Amino acid sequence: MSTKKELIWKVFLRLCCLSRNRNLEDSQKGQHAVIMRQAVNETPQPRDHIIWSLCSLVYGNLCCGILAVYYSIKSRDRKVLGDLEGARAHGKTARCFNIVTLTVTLIVVFIVIIVYSVMIPQIMQMKNEHPTFRDRELVEAPGLCSYTKYVIPVS
């Protein structure tokens, strides 16, 4: 067992020494290996927010949603033409319209929830207190369909 380990170890050391010796021979010959890395300055592609704009159009405010889709499409067209600054400007405008649409939609939903949570208990209380609601009950009318019901005051 130890002979296999020793053999593997010797092969490994020879390979390491050979690579070191080659590097030493290259440096002695005057050949230096220089690795240069250039920083690639990639500007990110402008975003057009087309999916967000379509969701704003369908689920949110129709007017702002149409404007957001319009500017998103213009941004995508500018990007295809190679005008990245124009595409970036139209993308920012589309994003602003999407934010306005989202904000207005959330405010409307919040107001509707508050109104319904306040109004339903008041309607139930009014129904229990008012005599016209309390004194009536639903009775099936004879001779008519079973789903037709009349409101008859209880005496």
Secondary structure in CASP SS format (residue, H / E / C, confidence):
PFRMAT SS
TARGET T0000
AUTHOR 0000-0000-0000
METHOD secondary structure of the structure
MODEL  1
M C 1.00
S H 1.00
T H 1.00
K H 1.00
K H 1.00
E H 1.00
L H 1.00
I H 1.00
W H 1.00
K H 1.00
V H 1.00
F H 1.00
L H 1.00
R H 1.00
L H 1.00
C H 1.00
C H 1.00
L H 1.00
S H 1.00
R H 1.00
N H 1.00
R H 1.00
N H 1.00
L H 1.00
E H 1.00
D H 1.00
S H 1.00
Q H 1.00
K C 1.00
G C 1.00
Q C 1.00
H C 1.00
A C 1.00
V C 1.00
I C 1.00
M C 1.00
R C 1.00
Q C 1.00
A C 1.00
V C 1.00
N C 1.00
E C 1.00
T C 1.00
P C 1.00
Q C 1.00
P C 1.00
R C 1.00
D C 1.00
H C 1.00
I H 1.00
I H 1.00
W H 1.00
S H 1.00
L H 1.00
C H 1.00
S H 1.00
L H 1.00
V H 1.00
Y H 1.00
G C 1.00
N C 1.00
L H 1.00
C H 1.00
C H 1.00
G H 1.00
I H 1.00
L H 1.00
A H 1.00
V H 1.00
Y H 1.00
Y H 1.00
S H 1.00
I H 1.00
K H 1.00
S H 1.00
R H 1.00
D H 1.00
R H 1.00
K H 1.00
V H 1.00
L H 1.00
G C 1.00
D C 1.00
L H 1.00
E H 1.00
G H 1.00
A H 1.00
R H 1.00
A H 1.00
H H 1.00
G H 1.00
K H 1.00
T H 1.00
A H 1.00
R H 1.00
C H 1.00
F H 1.00
N H 1.00
I H 1.00
V H 1.00
T H 1.00
L H 1.00
T H 1.00
V H 1.00
T H 1.00
L H 1.00
I H 1.00
V H 1.00
V H 1.00
F H 1.00
I H 1.00
V H 1.00
I H 1.00
I H 1.00
V H 1.00
Y H 1.00
S H 1.00
V H 1.00
M H 1.00
I H 1.00
P H 1.00
Q H 1.00
I H 1.00
M H 1.00
Q H 1.00
M H 1.00
K H 1.00
N H 1.00
E H 1.00
H C 1.00
P H 1.00
T H 1.00
F H 1.00
R H 1.00
D C 1.00
R E 1.00
E E 1.00
L E 1.00
V E 1.00
E E 1.00
A C 1.00
P C 1.00
G C 1.00
L C 1.00
C C 1.00
S C 1.00
Y C 1.00
T C 1.00
K E 1.00
Y E 1.00
V E 1.00
I E 1.00
P E 1.00
V C 1.00
S C 1.00
END
